[in-house]
Amino acid sequence: MDDATSDDRRVAASRTERRVTRETGETAMYVQAVRTLIADQFAVGIEQVRDDAEFTQDLGADSLDIVQLAMRFEEEFGIVIDEDESESCVTVQDALDLLQMKLVAIKSA
């Protein structure tokens, strides 16, 4: 392998590493923002907003609270959440997955 090819591979690996680091940081910021919105919406401590926390059972939400949370997500992230999508979110992780899917769709469009 010549030096130019080796250098090209090192540069490409460095770019990939920076991109993954940036995306990981962005994901962590996004997750924290969602957790903060949920904690604020339901007036609970951020430590209660775990991935496996159920909106109704663990966070004390009723159906109206969940609709209002979906509206906040729509407003905050510029997305549209259908009623059946919001009803399918039982846990915090369900909401994170739904929002991730919506945001990826926006980036792809």
Z-matrix of the N, CA and C atoms (Angstrom, degrees):
N
C 1 1.455
C 2 1.528 1 107.49
N 3 1.324 2 117.03 1 131.83
C 4 1.456 3 118.91 2 -179.45
C 5 1.523 4 110.40 3 -83.25
N 6 1.328 5 116.22 4 166.61
C 7 1.464 6 122.02 5 -176.68
C 8 1.527 7 112.53 6 -62.10
N 9 1.343 8 117.83 7 -35.98
C 10 1.466 9 121.33 8 -178.78
C 11 1.524 10 110.15 9 -64.57
N 12 1.327 11 117.39 10 -43.67
C 13 1.465 12 120.90 11 179.56
C 14 1.514 13 110.55 12 -65.55
N 15 1.299 14 116.36 13 -41.75
C 16 1.464 15 121.24 14 178.44
C 17 1.523 16 111.02 15 -62.50
N 18 1.328 17 116.34 16 -43.65
C 19 1.467 18 121.03 17 177.75
C 20 1.527 19 111.00 18 -63.16
N 21 1.336 20 116.79 19 -42.31
C 22 1.467 21 120.91 20 178.95
C 23 1.522 22 110.92 21 -59.97
N 24 1.324 23 116.72 22 -41.99
C 25 1.466 24 120.58 23 179.97
C 26 1.528 25 111.12 24 -66.97
N 27 1.328 26 117.57 25 -39.28
C 28 1.467 27 120.39 26 177.92
C 29 1.522 28 110.83 27 -64.68
N 30 1.327 29 116.96 28 -41.45
C 31 1.461 30 120.96 29 178.57
C 32 1.528 31 109.96 30 -64.15
N 33 1.327 32 117.50 31 -44.71
C 34 1.468 33 121.19 32 179.77
C 35 1.528 34 110.52 33 -62.98
N 36 1.326 35 117.11 34 -41.92
C 37 1.468 36 120.72 35 178.93
C 38 1.517 37 110.63 36 -64.43
N 39 1.318 38 116.46 37 -38.84
C 40 1.465 39 120.34 38 178.97
C 41 1.521 40 110.98 39 -65.70
N 42 1.323 41 117.60 40 -41.56
C 43 1.470 42 121.51 41 177.78
C 44 1.523 43 110.68 42 -62.83
N 45 1.324 44 116.45 43 -43.97
C 46 1.461 45 120.74 44 179.23
C 47 1.516 46 110.33 45 -61.40
N 48 1.325 47 116.99 46 -44.66
C 49 1.461 48 121.20 47 179.62
C 50 1.527 49 111.08 48 -61.27
N 51 1.329 50 118.17 49 -42.92
C 52 1.466 51 121.23 50 178.23
C 53 1.520 52 111.38 51 -64.28
N 54 1.351 53 116.98 52 -40.68
C 55 1.461 54 121.16 53 179.75
C 56 1.521 55 110.38 54 -64.34
N 57 1.328 56 117.70 55 -46.20
C 58 1.462 57 121.28 56 179.93
C 59 1.520 58 110.36 57 -63.12
N 60 1.325 59 117.26 58 -41.96
C 61 1.466 60 121.19 59 178.64
C 62 1.524 61 110.35 60 -62.47
N 63 1.331 62 117.37 61 -44.09
C 64 1.462 63 121.33 62 178.92
C 65 1.525 64 110.51 63 -63.00
N 66 1.339 65 117.05 64 -46.34
C 67 1.459 66 120.59 65 -179.53
C 68 1.519 67 111.37 66 -64.37
N 69 1.325 68 117.75 67 -38.64
C 70 1.460 69 121.05 68 177.90
C 71 1.517 70 110.04 69 -64.45
N 72 1.312 71 117.37 70 -41.98
C 73 1.463 72 121.20 71 177.07
C 74 1.512 73 111.88 72 -63.92
N 75 1.339 74 116.53 73 -41.32
C 76 1.464 75 120.31 74 178.39
C 77 1.527 76 110.30 75 -64.75
N 78 1.322 77 116.97 76 -40.15
C 79 1.461 78 120.69 77 179.27
C 80 1.518 79 110.28 78 -64.24
N 81 1.311 80 117.35 79 -43.39
C 82 1.469 81 120.68 80 179.12
C 83 1.524 82 110.53 81 -62.27
N 84 1.333 83 117.79 82 -40.31
C 85 1.467 84 121.34 83 178.50
C 86 1.527 85 109.94 84 -66.04
N 87 1.323 86 117.25 85 -40.64
C 88 1.469 87 122.15 86 179.47
C 89 1.528 88 110.10 87 -63.58
N 90 1.333 89 117.44 88 -46.31
C 91 1.465 90 121.47 89 179.90
C 92 1.520 91 110.06 90 -61.61
N 93 1.305 92 116.76 91 -43.18
C 94 1.469 93 119.79 92 179.57
C 95 1.527 94 111.23 93 -64.99
N 96 1.320 95 117.17 94 -38.81
C 97 1.469 96 120.65 95 178.21
C 98 1.523 97 110.79 96 -64.08
N 99 1.324 98 117.09 97 -41.38
C 100 1.467 99 120.65 98 178.90
C 101 1.520 100 110.06 99 -65.63
N 102 1.321 101 116.79 100 -45.33
C 103 1.471 102 120.38 101 178.97
C 104 1.533 103 110.99 102 -59.93
N 105 1.309 104 117.01 103 -40.65
C 106 1.463 105 121.43 104 178.76
C 107 1.524 106 111.04 105 -64.34
N 108 1.334 107 117.17 106 -43.24
C 109 1.471 108 120.69 107 176.95
C 110 1.525 109 111.24 108 -60.34
N 111 1.320 110 116.16 109 -44.01
C 112 1.460 111 120.34 110 -179.88
C 113 1.523 112 110.29 111 -63.47
N 114 1.323 113 117.12 112 -47.33
C 115 1.471 114 120.96 113 179.82
C 116 1.520 115 110.54 114 -59.46
N 117 1.322 116 116.84 115 -42.83
C 118 1.460 117 121.42 116 179.24
C 119 1.527 118 111.53 117 -65.58
N 120 1.322 119 116.41 118 -45.17
C 121 1.464 120 121.04 119 -177.89
C 122 1.528 121 111.95 120 -61.20
N 123 1.321 122 116.31 121 -39.83
C 124 1.467 123 120.06 122 -176.16
C 125 1.522 124 113.27 123 -101.61
N 126 1.338 125 116.87 124 5.92
C 127 1.469 126 122.76 125 178.44
C 128 1.529 127 111.54 126 51.08
N 129 1.347 128 114.39 127 51.73
C 130 1.463 129 120.80 128 176.37
C 131 1.527 130 108.39 129 -124.87
N 132 1.308 131 115.85 130 163.94
C 133 1.461 132 120.33 131 176.66
C 134 1.513 133 110.91 132 -70.57
N 135 1.307 134 116.06 133 146.95
C 136 1.469 135 121.44 134 -178.89
C 137 1.523 136 110.92 135 -58.55
N 138 1.329 137 117.81 136 -30.07
C 139 1.466 138 121.15 137 -179.60
C 140 1.533 139 111.82 138 -66.88
N 141 1.313 140 118.03 139 -20.21
C 142 1.461 141 121.77 140 177.56
C 143 1.522 142 112.32 141 -79.80
N 144 1.315 143 116.69 142 -17.17
C 145 1.472 144 121.95 143 -175.36
C 146 1.536 145 108.43 144 -89.24
N 147 1.333 146 114.51 145 70.31
C 148 1.462 147 122.76 146 177.86
C 149 1.527 148 109.42 147 -89.56
N 150 1.320 149 116.72 148 161.66
C 151 1.465 150 120.76 149 179.16
C 152 1.517 151 112.10 150 -55.34
N 153 1.332 152 116.83 151 -40.49
C 154 1.458 153 120.30 152 -175.76
C 155 1.532 154 113.74 153 -89.74
N 156 1.329 155 117.41 154 2.66
C 157 1.470 156 120.62 155 179.87
C 158 1.524 157 109.60 156 -68.73
N 159 1.328 158 115.23 157 129.43
C 160 1.455 159 120.71 158 177.06
C 161 1.529 160 108.81 159 -88.28
N 162 1.328 161 115.97 160 137.51
C 163 1.458 162 120.28 161 -176.87
C 164 1.527 163 111.96 162 -58.84
N 165 1.325 164 116.62 163 -47.48
C 166 1.467 165 118.71 164 -175.89
C 167 1.520 166 112.22 165 -78.93
N 168 1.295 167 116.98 166 -48.94
C 169 1.455 168 120.53 167 -173.33
C 170 1.527 169 112.95 168 -75.49
N 171 1.319 170 117.86 169 -45.39
C 172 1.468 171 121.12 170 -173.82
C 173 1.530 172 113.87 171 -93.04
N 174 1.338 173 116.47 172 -31.41
C 175 1.465 174 119.51 173 -174.98
C 176 1.531 175 112.74 174 -107.54
N 177 1.329 176 116.82 175 -0.53
C 178 1.461 177 121.11 176 173.81
C 179 1.519 178 115.55 177 73.10
N 180 1.330 179 117.05 178 23.46
C 181 1.467 180 120.39 179 -178.67
C 182 1.520 181 111.17 180 -84.55
N 183 1.335 182 115.13 181 148.55
C 184 1.457 183 119.76 182 169.91
C 185 1.532 184 107.27 183 -110.25
N 186 1.313 185 117.19 184 -177.64
C 187 1.466 186 120.12 185 -175.05
C 188 1.527 187 112.61 186 -62.11
N 189 1.325 188 117.15 187 -36.35
C 190 1.467 189 120.12 188 177.52
C 191 1.532 190 111.01 189 -65.90
N 192 1.324 191 116.91 190 -40.11
C 193 1.464 192 120.79 191 177.54
C 194 1.528 193 111.00 192 -59.66
N 195 1.312 194 116.31 193 -40.02
C 196 1.467 195 120.79 194 -178.61
C 197 1.529 196 110.56 195 -68.76
N 198 1.322 197 116.87 196 -39.43
C 199 1.467 198 120.50 197 176.05
C 200 1.530 199 109.81 198 -62.37
N 201 1.320 200 116.82 199 -43.75
C 202 1.467 201 120.81 200 179.02
C 203 1.521 202 111.45 201 -64.45
N 204 1.327 203 117.24 202 -37.35
C 205 1.465 204 120.46 203 176.80
C 206 1.523 205 110.29 204 -63.96
N 207 1.322 206 116.83 205 -43.64
C 208 1.470 207 120.67 206 178.12
C 209 1.528 208 110.22 207 -59.38
N 210 1.335 209 116.52 208 -40.66
C 211 1.470 210 120.34 209 178.46
C 212 1.534 211 110.76 210 -64.33
N 213 1.320 212 117.30 211 -39.09
C 214 1.474 213 119.92 212 176.88
C 215 1.516 214 111.22 213 -64.34
N 216 1.340 215 116.79 214 -41.52
C 217 1.464 216 120.26 215 176.84
C 218 1.523 217 110.42 216 -60.66
N 219 1.327 218 116.62 217 -43.79
C 220 1.462 219 120.53 218 179.36
C 221 1.524 220 110.74 219 -59.59
N 222 1.304 221 115.41 220 -45.81
C 223 1.461 222 121.14 221 -178.88
C 224 1.529 223 111.41 222 -66.37
N 225 1.308 224 115.90 223 -44.93
C 226 1.469 225 121.27 224 -175.97
C 227 1.532 226 112.83 225 -69.04
N 228 1.337 227 116.52 226 -40.35
C 229 1.453 228 120.56 227 -172.22
C 230 1.531 229 113.92 228 -108.03
N 231 1.337 230 117.85 229 -0.75
C 232 1.458 231 120.51 230 177.83
C 233 1.521 232 113.10 231 65.63
N 234 1.323 233 116.00 232 42.00
C 235 1.457 234 121.35 233 -178.64
C 236 1.525 235 109.34 234 -124.14
N 237 1.330 236 116.09 235 171.95
C 238 1.458 237 122.03 236 174.42
C 239 1.524 238 107.44 237 -119.40
N 240 1.326 239 115.70 238 128.47
C 241 1.462 240 121.39 239 178.28
C 242 1.526 241 107.54 240 -115.91
N 243 1.322 242 115.89 241 118.54
C 244 1.461 243 120.84 242 178.28
C 245 1.527 244 109.97 243 -71.15
N 246 1.320 245 115.34 244 157.08
C 247 1.465 246 120.71 245 -178.21
C 248 1.530 247 111.46 246 -58.50
N 249 1.333 248 116.91 247 -42.71
C 250 1.466 249 119.32 248 -179.46
C 251 1.525 250 111.59 249 -66.93
N 252 1.328 251 117.02 250 -30.48
C 253 1.463 252 120.11 251 177.00
C 254 1.529 253 110.78 252 -68.48
N 255 1.326 254 116.75 253 -43.62
C 256 1.460 255 119.18 254 -180.00
C 257 1.527 256 110.78 255 -68.09
N 258 1.325 257 117.13 256 -35.32
C 259 1.464 258 120.52 257 178.34
C 260 1.521 259 111.97 258 -67.74
N 261 1.333 260 117.06 259 -26.11
C 262 1.466 261 120.20 260 -179.42
C 263 1.530 262 112.57 261 -79.52
N 264 1.305 263 117.20 262 -10.13
C 265 1.470 264 120.99 263 179.64
C 266 1.528 265 109.27 264 -85.51
N 267 1.309 266 115.25 265 104.29
C 268 1.458 267 121.64 266 -179.98
C 269 1.527 268 110.26 267 -96.60
N 270 1.325 269 116.01 268 -38.22
C 271 1.464 270 121.05 269 -177.37
C 272 1.531 271 110.95 270 -116.33
N 273 1.315 272 114.63 271 168.86
C 274 1.469 273 120.96 272 175.54
C 275 1.525 274 109.15 273 -59.69
N 276 1.330 275 117.85 274 -41.17
C 277 1.462 276 120.70 275 179.92
C 278 1.523 277 111.16 276 -62.35
N 279 1.335 278 117.58 277 -37.63
C 280 1.467 279 120.68 278 176.17
C 281 1.532 280 110.22 279 -58.44
N 282 1.327 281 116.12 280 -43.75
C 283 1.466 282 120.49 281 179.93
C 284 1.522 283 110.88 282 -66.47
N 285 1.333 284 117.21 283 -42.65
C 286 1.462 285 120.78 284 178.20
C 287 1.525 286 110.67 285 -60.46
N 288 1.315 287 116.36 286 -43.31
C 289 1.476 288 120.20 287 179.51
C 290 1.524 289 111.35 288 -64.09
N 291 1.321 290 116.80 289 -43.84
C 292 1.466 291 120.87 290 179.25
C 293 1.528 292 110.69 291 -61.99
N 294 1.323 293 116.40 292 -46.71
C 295 1.466 294 119.60 293 -179.36
C 296 1.518 295 110.89 294 -64.34
N 297 1.322 296 116.92 295 -40.89
C 298 1.470 297 120.34 296 178.23
C 299 1.520 298 109.70 297 -59.37
N 300 1.335 299 117.51 298 -45.56
C 301 1.456 300 121.78 299 179.33
C 302 1.537 301 110.76 300 -59.91
N 303 1.331 302 116.65 301 -44.26
C 304 1.468 303 121.54 302 -179.10
C 305 1.528 304 110.64 303 -64.63
N 306 1.325 305 116.84 304 -43.25
C 307 1.468 306 120.26 305 -177.38
C 308 1.518 307 111.88 306 -70.16
N 309 1.322 308 117.27 307 -35.42
C 310 1.463 309 120.33 308 176.22
C 311 1.531 310 109.66 309 -65.25
N 312 1.328 311 116.43 310 -40.27
C 313 1.472 312 120.56 311 178.63
C 314 1.518 313 110.91 312 -61.47
N 315 1.331 314 116.64 313 -38.85
C 316 1.469 315 120.48 314 178.96
C 317 1.528 316 110.35 315 -65.90
N 318 1.335 317 116.52 316 -43.99
C 319 1.467 318 120.41 317 179.80
C 320 1.513 319 111.88 318 -63.75
N 321 1.335 320 116.16 319 -33.63
C 322 1.476 321 121.32 320 -177.81
C 323 1.530 322 112.08 321 -76.44
N 324 1.320 323 116.26 322 -23.92
C 325 1.463 324 120.04 323 -175.70
C 326 1.497 325 112.61 324 -75.67
